[in-house]
Structures are given as structure tokens and as C-alpha cells.
Amino acid sequence: MSKKSFESLGRSVANLTDELRQELSEQVTELRESFDKHVSRIRTEFEEVKEELETRFGSDDKHVIFRQLPPPEPLAMGLTEVFANRQSHRTFSDEPISDQDLSTLLWAADGINRPNGRRTTPSALDWREIDIYVLKANGIWRWIPEKQGLIFCELSDVRHETFFAAPHLSVAPVHLVYVANRTRTETFLARLGERVIEKLQHESWTPAKVEEMRTRSMIIDVGVKIQAVYMAAAAMKLACLARTGFDRDRVERVLRLQKGESVIAIQTLGYRLESILDTIR
């Protein structure tokens, strides 16, 4: 950026005085007033997710099935060794992953690690806009970090729907589907930032550019979750493969995603093959 552009930008920022301060003050007041409502909403989030999934997938029962997972286990491998052992695998045992191992993997991806509810992986502006669906032989499940468990969605084995031309992946016991919910990015801080950008009226900050940044943020949020699972899998000596080669429309259809939701990536997990007999089987 040239010196002239810097001076122009500086003048634009300087002009955001009383009007912006007043607007910011009003927004802060609004935020404080809505805080109690926000806390109340968080407390009922689990019930809202249940209702959403009942509507989306239907239910033969008035109660959604919830599977409590055990607390995550500490990883017994040092960070340097984890990095040295991290790799992608394309062959998997068909042995089901234990609840204990699955719990540790999901906690690494998007678990709660502090009393204030913050997560093991970062999220732009704390949007928490990424949902993780767990595809297993016994159906479709969704990870609920607040409860350290899985909520049942549908009794359908759709693992074979998650790849183009790699049928051998269907034997893997678990596929994690990372779904971005764009509506959660429309938060107070995001709107405030967009308002400031709008007032700056700088050529580099157009609505299209802001939307591009929003998309990049969601992709990064998924990327760090994938890497966290890779690292946990390496420490646990599990096979792991992140994938973007799938029919997105088909996967979104089987998950019955709504407007504003989109599949970003899929991660396949399982135990490693121990012998040639495993491959033959």
C-alpha cells in the first residue's frame, strides 16, 4: 500500500469519531442486555439440537437417543513424537472403534477444555460454526461437545456415500463429516466488524471480500480440527485420512442439511491393518 493510500486510510479512520463511538456504545449496551438471554440459550442448546434433529430426521420415539461417551484419555505420546508419526493411511481394519477411542478423537477435534466452555480447537470470533457428524455402521450420529457424547440421527449406514472411487474406504468404521453452519457466523461481533468496514469505505473492503474472509475462516476452522484428529490418531496409533474427494450434494442430501449448511471435508478413521490377512479379509 502506498504512502498516499495510508494517509487516505488514516483520514478515513479519523473521521469515525462521535458517530462510530455512539454506535459502538449502543451496540455494547445491546450486548449487555442480551447477555442473560444468551446464557439461557446456551443452557437449552442441547434441547434445541434434539428438536432440530427430530424435525430433520424424524423419530419413532418422543425421545432422541443420546450416547454418553467416556471422558477423553490422556495421550501417551510426546508432541515431537506425534509430529514424527503423523501420516495419512488408505487401508483400514473393519474393527469398530471403541467408545473410549472415539471420545478422545472427538474431544481433540472439538471438545471443551475450560470451565467457560471454550474448545480444544480455535474458532474465528468464537463462532463455533462447525458441526461434526459421525457416520458408523449403526447409523448417523452428531457430536455434542457440551455433553461429551453423540446424539442419534438416523439408522442408516451411509459410509459408502462418502467417496467417489475408493470402495475400500467403506470398511473403515468411522467417518467424521465436518459441516459448516454459515448462519452462526452472523454474530454481533461479525456484524459490528462489517459495519466498521462499511464506514471506512475502502476499496479493499467490499462485501464480496468480507464474505470471502468468512468462507476462509470456516475452512481454517475445519482444518485445525482435522489436524487435531490427525495428531490424536498418531498418538493412539490409529489410521486416519482427511478427504475432500466426495459428492458434496449427495453427502448433504443423506445428512438432510438445511439452508446455510455445507460439507467442508470428511475424515476417515479406524484401526491399522496388522497383517496381510487383514488386507485379504
C-alpha atoms as a printed R data frame, in Angstrom:
    type eleno elety resid chain resno       x       y      z
1   ATOM     1    CA   MET     A     1   0.000   0.000  0.000
2   ATOM     2    CA   SER     A     2   1.416   3.413 -0.971
3   ATOM     3    CA   LYS     A     3   2.042   6.291  1.447
4   ATOM     4    CA   LYS     A     4  -0.834   8.197 -0.115
5   ATOM     5    CA   SER     A     5  -3.157   5.248  0.454
6   ATOM     6    CA   PHE     A     6  -2.035   5.019  4.077
7   ATOM     7    CA   GLU     A     7  -2.747   8.722  4.583
8   ATOM     8    CA   SER     A     8  -6.162   8.330  2.966
9   ATOM     9    CA   LEU     A     9  -6.957   5.379  5.184
10  ATOM    10    CA   GLY     A    10  -5.763   7.310  8.237
11  ATOM    11    CA   ARG     A    11  -8.100  10.184  7.444
12  ATOM    12    CA   SER     A    12 -10.994   7.769  6.974
13  ATOM    13    CA   VAL     A    13 -10.329   6.195 10.349
14  ATOM    14    CA   ALA     A    14 -10.026   9.619 11.996
15  ATOM    15    CA   ASN     A    15 -13.461  10.544 10.669
16  ATOM    16    CA   LEU     A    16 -15.022   7.647 12.571
17  ATOM    17    CA   THR     A    17 -15.330   9.670 15.779
18  ATOM    18    CA   ASP     A    18 -18.538  10.592 17.525
19  ATOM    19    CA   GLU     A    19 -20.869   8.698 15.225
20  ATOM    20    CA   LEU     A    20 -18.966   5.417 15.474
21  ATOM    21    CA   ARG     A    21 -18.365   5.798 19.216
22  ATOM    22    CA   GLN     A    22 -22.064   6.409 19.757
23  ATOM    23    CA   GLU     A    23 -22.986   3.426 17.628
24  ATOM    24    CA   LEU     A    24 -20.454   1.246 19.417
25  ATOM    25    CA   SER     A    25 -21.804   2.356 22.789
26  ATOM    26    CA   GLU     A    26 -25.320   1.437 21.724
27  ATOM    27    CA   GLN     A    27 -24.148  -1.920 20.449
28  ATOM    28    CA   VAL     A    28 -22.305  -2.653 23.710
29  ATOM    29    CA   THR     A    29 -25.419  -1.756 25.689
30  ATOM    30    CA   GLU     A    30 -27.438  -4.064 23.484
31  ATOM    31    CA   LEU     A    31 -24.863  -6.809 24.006
32  ATOM    32    CA   ARG     A    32 -25.045  -6.450 27.791
33  ATOM    33    CA   GLU     A    33 -28.821  -6.559 27.761
34  ATOM    34    CA   SER     A    34 -28.803  -9.696 25.641
35  ATOM    35    CA   PHE     A    35 -26.188 -11.478 27.751
36  ATOM    36    CA   ASP     A    36 -28.695 -13.110 30.094
37  ATOM    37    CA   LYS     A    37 -30.727 -14.271 27.125
38  ATOM    38    CA   HIS     A    38 -27.567 -15.669 25.565
39  ATOM    39    CA   VAL     A    39 -26.704 -17.632 28.711
40  ATOM    40    CA   SER     A    40 -30.222 -19.004 28.839
41  ATOM    41    CA   ARG     A    41 -29.980 -20.045 25.201
42  ATOM    42    CA   ILE     A    42 -26.732 -21.906 25.854
43  ATOM    43    CA   ARG     A    43 -28.348 -23.793 28.710
44  ATOM    44    CA   THR     A    44 -31.104 -25.040 26.423
45  ATOM    45    CA   GLU     A    45 -28.851 -25.670 23.400
46  ATOM    46    CA   PHE     A    46 -28.925 -29.421 23.842
47  ATOM    47    CA   GLU     A    47 -32.702 -29.490 23.800
48  ATOM    48    CA   GLU     A    48 -32.738 -27.304 20.695
49  ATOM    49    CA   VAL     A    49 -30.367 -29.684 18.910
50  ATOM    50    CA   LYS     A    50 -32.627 -32.580 19.829
51  ATOM    51    CA   GLU     A    51 -35.657 -30.812 18.424
52  ATOM    52    CA   GLU     A    52 -33.770 -29.860 15.255
53  ATOM    53    CA   LEU     A    53 -32.690 -33.434 14.610
54  ATOM    54    CA   GLU     A    54 -36.149 -34.799 15.369
55  ATOM    55    CA   THR     A    55 -37.549 -32.445 12.730
56  ATOM    56    CA   ARG     A    56 -34.804 -33.195 10.217
57  ATOM    57    CA   PHE     A    57 -34.582 -36.962 10.509
58  ATOM    58    CA   GLY     A    58 -37.895 -37.789 12.092
59  ATOM    59    CA   SER     A    59 -38.280 -40.050 15.112
60  ATOM    60    CA   ASP     A    60 -40.288 -43.122 16.005
61  ATOM    61    CA   ASP     A    61 -39.983 -42.128 19.624
62  ATOM    62    CA   LYS     A    62 -40.620 -38.948 21.540
63  ATOM    63    CA   HIS     A    63 -37.097 -39.151 22.938
64  ATOM    64    CA   VAL     A    64 -33.919 -38.782 20.909
65  ATOM    65    CA   ILE     A    65 -31.273 -41.388 21.692
66  ATOM    66    CA   PHE     A    66 -28.167 -39.938 23.327
67  ATOM    67    CA   ARG     A    67 -24.995 -41.996 23.724
68  ATOM    68    CA   GLN     A    68 -22.776 -40.751 26.518
69  ATOM    69    CA   LEU     A    69 -19.088 -41.224 25.753
70  ATOM    70    CA   PRO     A    70 -16.405 -41.656 28.428
71  ATOM    71    CA   PRO     A    71 -14.050 -38.790 29.281
72  ATOM    72    CA   PRO     A    72 -11.088 -38.494 26.891
73  ATOM    73    CA   GLU     A    73  -7.960 -40.372 27.829
74  ATOM    74    CA   PRO     A    74  -4.575 -38.612 28.121
75  ATOM    75    CA   LEU     A    75  -2.346 -39.238 25.123
76  ATOM    76    CA   ALA     A    76   0.770 -41.237 25.979
77  ATOM    77    CA   MET     A    77   2.991 -39.782 23.243
78  ATOM    78    CA   GLY     A    78   5.004 -36.572 23.324
79  ATOM    79    CA   LEU     A    79   4.301 -33.772 20.845
80  ATOM    80    CA   THR     A    80   7.537 -34.234 18.890
81  ATOM    81    CA   GLU     A    81   6.880 -37.948 18.525
82  ATOM    82    CA   VAL     A    82   3.293 -37.233 17.447
83  ATOM    83    CA   PHE     A    83   4.520 -35.000 14.628
84  ATOM    84    CA   ALA     A    84   7.077 -37.623 13.628
85  ATOM    85    CA   ASN     A    85   4.359 -40.295 13.431
86  ATOM    86    CA   ARG     A    86   1.569 -38.285 11.795
87  ATOM    87    CA   GLN     A    87   0.646 -39.663  8.393
88  ATOM    88    CA   SER     A    88  -2.318 -40.487  6.173
89  ATOM    89    CA   HIS     A    89  -3.452 -44.088  5.767
90  ATOM    90    CA   ARG     A    90  -5.567 -45.546  2.968
91  ATOM    91    CA   THR     A    91  -6.169 -49.009  4.379
92  ATOM    92    CA   PHE     A    92  -8.224 -49.702  7.485
93  ATOM    93    CA   SER     A    93  -9.296 -52.586  9.647
94  ATOM    94    CA   ASP     A    94 -13.052 -53.085  9.830
95  ATOM    95    CA   GLU     A    95 -12.872 -53.494 13.611
96  ATOM    96    CA   PRO     A    96 -15.246 -50.982 15.275
97  ATOM    97    CA   ILE     A    97 -13.574 -48.127 17.119
98  ATOM    98    CA   SER     A    98 -14.180 -48.287 20.852
99  ATOM    99    CA   ASP     A    99 -16.236 -45.605 22.568
100 ATOM   100    CA   GLN     A   100 -13.147 -44.623 24.531
101 ATOM   101    CA   ASP     A   101 -11.028 -44.043 21.447
102 ATOM   102    CA   LEU     A   102 -13.847 -42.266 19.615
103 ATOM   103    CA   SER     A   103 -14.392 -39.994 22.602
104 ATOM   104    CA   THR     A   104 -10.722 -38.991 22.683
105 ATOM   105    CA   LEU     A   105 -10.689 -38.271 18.933
106 ATOM   106    CA   LEU     A   106 -13.836 -36.143 19.037
107 ATOM   107    CA   TRP     A   107 -12.657 -34.282 22.122
108 ATOM   108    CA   ALA     A   108  -9.415 -33.457 20.297
109 ATOM   109    CA   ALA     A   109 -11.417 -32.132 17.344
110 ATOM   110    CA   ASP     A   110 -13.955 -30.063 19.229
111 ATOM   111    CA   GLY     A   111 -14.015 -30.772 22.933
112 ATOM   112    CA   ILE     A   112 -14.474 -28.487 25.915
113 ATOM   113    CA   ASN     A   113 -11.204 -27.901 27.769
114 ATOM   114    CA   ARG     A   114 -12.084 -24.977 30.064
115 ATOM   115    CA   PRO     A   115 -14.818 -24.194 32.607
116 ATOM   116    CA   ASN     A   116 -16.073 -21.338 30.405
117 ATOM   117    CA   GLY     A   117 -16.984 -23.755 27.626
118 ATOM   118    CA   ARG     A   118 -14.140 -22.862 25.263
119 ATOM   119    CA   ARG     A   119 -12.902 -25.577 22.926
120 ATOM   120    CA   THR     A   120  -9.783 -27.593 22.209
121 ATOM   121    CA   THR     A   121  -9.562 -26.032 18.743
122 ATOM   122    CA   PRO     A   122  -9.939 -22.332 17.863
123 ATOM   123    CA   SER     A   123 -12.889 -20.813 16.036
124 ATOM   124    CA   ALA     A   124 -12.997 -17.434 14.295
125 ATOM   125    CA   LEU     A   125 -14.760 -14.920 16.590
126 ATOM   126    CA   ASP     A   126 -15.822 -17.938 18.682
127 ATOM   127    CA   TRP     A   127 -18.480 -18.737 16.063
128 ATOM   128    CA   ARG     A   128 -18.407 -22.495 16.808
129 ATOM   129    CA   GLU     A   129 -19.989 -22.892 13.410
130 ATOM   130    CA   ILE     A   130 -18.642 -26.384 12.664
131 ATOM   131    CA   ASP     A   131 -20.746 -29.456 13.470
132 ATOM   132    CA   ILE     A   132 -19.254 -32.944 13.336
133 ATOM   133    CA   TYR     A   133 -21.401 -35.815 12.100
134 ATOM   134    CA   VAL     A   134 -20.193 -39.329 12.877
135 ATOM   135    CA   LEU     A   135 -21.026 -41.996 10.311
136 ATOM   136    CA   LYS     A   136 -20.879 -45.566 11.605
137 ATOM   137    CA   ALA     A   137 -22.324 -48.944 10.674
138 ATOM   138    CA   ASN     A   138 -25.116 -48.361 13.198
139 ATOM   139    CA   GLY     A   139 -26.204 -45.040 11.751
140 ATOM   140    CA   ILE     A   140 -25.676 -41.294 11.611
141 ATOM   141    CA   TRP     A   141 -24.729 -39.507 14.830
142 ATOM   142    CA   ARG     A   142 -23.857 -35.925 15.724
143 ATOM   143    CA   TRP     A   143 -21.191 -34.906 18.213
144 ATOM   144    CA   ILE     A   144 -22.393 -32.756 21.133
145 ATOM   145    CA   PRO     A   145 -19.308 -31.209 22.807
146 ATOM   146    CA   GLU     A   146 -21.305 -29.803 25.736
147 ATOM   147    CA   LYS     A   147 -22.366 -33.326 26.695
148 ATOM   148    CA   GLN     A   148 -19.260 -35.269 25.592
149 ATOM   149    CA   GLY     A   149 -21.467 -37.613 23.646
150 ATOM   150    CA   LEU     A   150 -23.353 -38.444 20.469
151 ATOM   151    CA   ILE     A   151 -26.953 -37.783 19.579
152 ATOM   152    CA   PHE     A   152 -28.600 -40.287 17.250
153 ATOM   153    CA   CYS     A   153 -29.886 -39.015 13.906
154 ATOM   154    CA   GLU     A   154 -30.850 -41.952 11.714
155 ATOM   155    CA   LEU     A   155 -30.406 -45.730 11.489
156 ATOM   156    CA   SER     A   156 -28.686 -45.774  8.100
157 ATOM   157    CA   ASP     A   157 -25.219 -46.942  7.148
158 ATOM   158    CA   VAL     A   158 -24.236 -44.242  4.646
159 ATOM   159    CA   ARG     A   159 -20.465 -44.671  4.799
160 ATOM   160    CA   HIS     A   160 -20.430 -45.797  1.157
161 ATOM   161    CA   GLU     A   161 -21.918 -42.421  0.161
162 ATOM   162    CA   THR     A   162 -18.792 -40.512  1.197
163 ATOM   163    CA   PHE     A   163 -16.330 -41.266 -1.625
164 ATOM   164    CA   PHE     A   164 -16.082 -41.289 -5.416
165 ATOM   165    CA   ALA     A   165 -13.970 -44.301 -6.393
166 ATOM   166    CA   ALA     A   166 -12.464 -45.763 -3.242
167 ATOM   167    CA   PRO     A   167 -14.776 -48.615 -2.164
168 ATOM   168    CA   HIS     A   168 -12.126 -49.965  0.193
169 ATOM   169    CA   LEU     A   169 -12.812 -46.977  2.457
170 ATOM   170    CA   SER     A   170 -16.281 -48.321  3.203
171 ATOM   171    CA   VAL     A   171 -14.759 -50.859  5.621
172 ATOM   172    CA   ALA     A   172 -13.419 -48.072  7.843
173 ATOM   173    CA   PRO     A   173 -15.606 -47.987 10.967
174 ATOM   174    CA   VAL     A   174 -15.874 -44.201 11.336
175 ATOM   175    CA   HIS     A   175 -16.168 -41.230  9.006
176 ATOM   176    CA   LEU     A   176 -16.260 -37.735 10.518
177 ATOM   177    CA   VAL     A   177 -18.148 -35.229  8.369
178 ATOM   178    CA   TYR     A   178 -17.327 -31.579  9.058
179 ATOM   179    CA   VAL     A   179 -20.342 -29.354  8.378
180 ATOM   180    CA   ALA     A   180 -20.169 -25.551  8.387
181 ATOM   181    CA   ASN     A   181 -23.275 -23.697  9.533
182 ATOM   182    CA   ARG     A   182 -22.934 -20.242  7.984
183 ATOM   183    CA   THR     A   183 -25.851 -18.781  9.960
184 ATOM   184    CA   ARG     A   184 -23.754 -18.979 13.146
185 ATOM   185    CA   THR     A   185 -21.241 -16.547 11.663
186 ATOM   186    CA   GLU     A   186 -23.830 -13.774 11.733
187 ATOM   187    CA   THR     A   187 -22.923 -12.731 15.275
188 ATOM   188    CA   PHE     A   188 -22.809  -9.337 16.960
189 ATOM   189    CA   LEU     A   189 -19.027  -9.003 16.581
190 ATOM   190    CA   ALA     A   190 -19.163 -10.033 12.924
191 ATOM   191    CA   ARG     A   191 -21.909  -7.507 12.182
192 ATOM   192    CA   LEU     A   192 -20.033  -4.802 14.082
193 ATOM   193    CA   GLY     A   193 -16.853  -5.510 12.124
194 ATOM   194    CA   GLU     A   194 -18.748  -5.362  8.845
195 ATOM   195    CA   ARG     A   195 -20.309  -2.039  9.915
196 ATOM   196    CA   VAL     A   196 -16.871  -0.552 10.627
197 ATOM   197    CA   ILE     A   197 -15.576  -1.792  7.269
198 ATOM   198    CA   GLU     A   198 -18.603  -0.278  5.561
199 ATOM   199    CA   LYS     A   199 -17.899   3.107  7.150
200 ATOM   200    CA   LEU     A   200 -14.248   3.020  6.116
201 ATOM   201    CA   GLN     A   201 -15.386   2.758  2.502
202 ATOM   202    CA   HIS     A   202 -12.002   1.430  1.448
203 ATOM   203    CA   GLU     A   203 -11.711  -0.203 -1.956
204 ATOM   204    CA   SER     A   204 -10.048  -3.289 -0.448
205 ATOM   205    CA   TRP     A   205 -13.035  -3.994  1.809
206 ATOM   206    CA   THR     A   206 -16.050  -4.842 -0.297
207 ATOM   207    CA   PRO     A   207 -18.987  -7.058  0.769
208 ATOM   208    CA   ALA     A   208 -17.586  -9.750 -1.532
209 ATOM   209    CA   LYS     A   209 -14.212  -9.560  0.219
210 ATOM   210    CA   VAL     A   210 -15.860  -9.797  3.637
211 ATOM   211    CA   GLU     A   211 -17.786 -12.874  2.513
212 ATOM   212    CA   GLU     A   212 -14.564 -14.349  1.163
213 ATOM   213    CA   MET     A   213 -12.933 -13.877  4.568
214 ATOM   214    CA   ARG     A   214 -15.915 -15.542  6.223
215 ATOM   215    CA   THR     A   215 -15.517 -18.566  3.954
216 ATOM   216    CA   ARG     A   216 -11.769 -18.757  4.573
217 ATOM   217    CA   SER     A   217 -12.378 -18.652  8.317
218 ATOM   218    CA   MET     A   218 -14.741 -21.614  8.142
219 ATOM   219    CA   ILE     A   219 -12.266 -23.611  6.078
220 ATOM   220    CA   ILE     A   220  -9.467 -22.835  8.539
221 ATOM   221    CA   ASP     A   221 -11.701 -23.847 11.457
222 ATOM   222    CA   VAL     A   222 -12.228 -27.245  9.827
223 ATOM   223    CA   GLY     A   223  -8.532 -27.557  9.002
224 ATOM   224    CA   VAL     A   224  -7.399 -27.177 12.603
225 ATOM   225    CA   LYS     A   225  -9.943 -29.780 13.722
226 ATOM   226    CA   ILE     A   226  -8.673 -32.199 11.096
227 ATOM   227    CA   GLN     A   227  -5.088 -31.673 12.232
228 ATOM   228    CA   ALA     A   228  -6.077 -32.153 15.881
229 ATOM   229    CA   VAL     A   229  -7.662 -35.505 14.982
230 ATOM   230    CA   TYR     A   230  -4.598 -36.451 12.930
231 ATOM   231    CA   MET     A   231  -2.363 -35.761 15.931
232 ATOM   232    CA   ALA     A   232  -4.594 -37.679 18.330
233 ATOM   233    CA   ALA     A   233  -4.783 -40.579 15.860
234 ATOM   234    CA   ALA     A   234  -0.983 -40.628 15.554
235 ATOM   235    CA   ALA     A   235  -0.615 -40.751 19.340
236 ATOM   236    CA   MET     A   236  -3.219 -43.535 19.528
237 ATOM   237    CA   LYS     A   237  -1.667 -45.420 16.568
238 ATOM   238    CA   LEU     A   238  -4.882 -45.260 14.562
239 ATOM   239    CA   ALA     A   239  -5.254 -44.999 10.792
240 ATOM   240    CA   CYS     A   240  -6.517 -41.617  9.589
241 ATOM   241    CA   LEU     A   241  -7.273 -39.964  6.244
242 ATOM   242    CA   ALA     A   242  -8.698 -36.495  5.514
243 ATOM   243    CA   ARG     A   243 -10.661 -36.280  2.264
244 ATOM   244    CA   THR     A   244 -12.308 -33.723  0.001
245 ATOM   245    CA   GLY     A   245 -12.978 -36.179 -2.841
246 ATOM   246    CA   PHE     A   246 -16.700 -36.800 -2.437
247 ATOM   247    CA   ASP     A   247 -20.014 -35.805 -3.949
248 ATOM   248    CA   ARG     A   248 -20.955 -32.898 -1.700
249 ATOM   249    CA   ASP     A   249 -24.566 -32.760 -2.875
250 ATOM   250    CA   ARG     A   250 -25.037 -36.444 -2.167
251 ATOM   251    CA   VAL     A   251 -23.487 -36.261  1.309
252 ATOM   252    CA   GLU     A   252 -25.520 -33.159  2.180
253 ATOM   253    CA   ARG     A   253 -28.627 -34.955  0.984
254 ATOM   254    CA   VAL     A   254 -28.101 -38.042  3.170
255 ATOM   255    CA   LEU     A   255 -27.388 -35.777  6.161
256 ATOM   256    CA   ARG     A   256 -30.506 -33.739  5.338
257 ATOM   257    CA   LEU     A   257 -28.629 -30.475  5.740
258 ATOM   258    CA   GLN     A   258 -30.545 -27.212  5.768
259 ATOM   259    CA   LYS     A   259 -30.016 -23.893  4.009
260 ATOM   260    CA   GLY     A   260 -26.769 -22.297  5.149
261 ATOM   261    CA   GLU     A   261 -25.122 -25.643  5.962
262 ATOM   262    CA   SER     A   262 -22.421 -27.218  3.795
263 ATOM   263    CA   VAL     A   263 -19.987 -30.119  3.992
264 ATOM   264    CA   ILE     A   264 -16.351 -28.937  4.033
265 ATOM   265    CA   ALA     A   265 -14.386 -32.172  4.487
266 ATOM   266    CA   ILE     A   266 -14.562 -35.790  5.633
267 ATOM   267    CA   GLN     A   267 -12.064 -37.652  7.801
268 ATOM   268    CA   THR     A   268 -11.900 -41.453  7.800
269 ATOM   269    CA   LEU     A   269 -10.707 -43.294 10.915
270 ATOM   270    CA   GLY     A   270 -10.068 -46.838 12.033
271 ATOM   271    CA   TYR     A   271  -7.549 -49.249 13.458
272 ATOM   272    CA   ARG     A   272  -4.496 -50.014 11.377
273 ATOM   273    CA   LEU     A   273  -4.147 -53.272  9.482
274 ATOM   274    CA   GLU     A   274  -1.841 -55.528 11.437
275 ATOM   275    CA   SER     A   275  -1.118 -58.251  8.868
276 ATOM   276    CA   ILE     A   276  -1.611 -59.386  5.289
277 ATOM   277    CA   LEU     A   277  -4.563 -61.457  6.493
278 ATOM   278    CA   ASP     A   278  -6.391 -58.245  7.383
279 ATOM   279    CA   THR     A   279  -5.932 -57.000  3.830
280 ATOM   280    CA   ILE     A   280  -7.160 -60.290  2.324
281 ATOM   281    CA   ARG     A   281 -10.216 -60.254  4.573
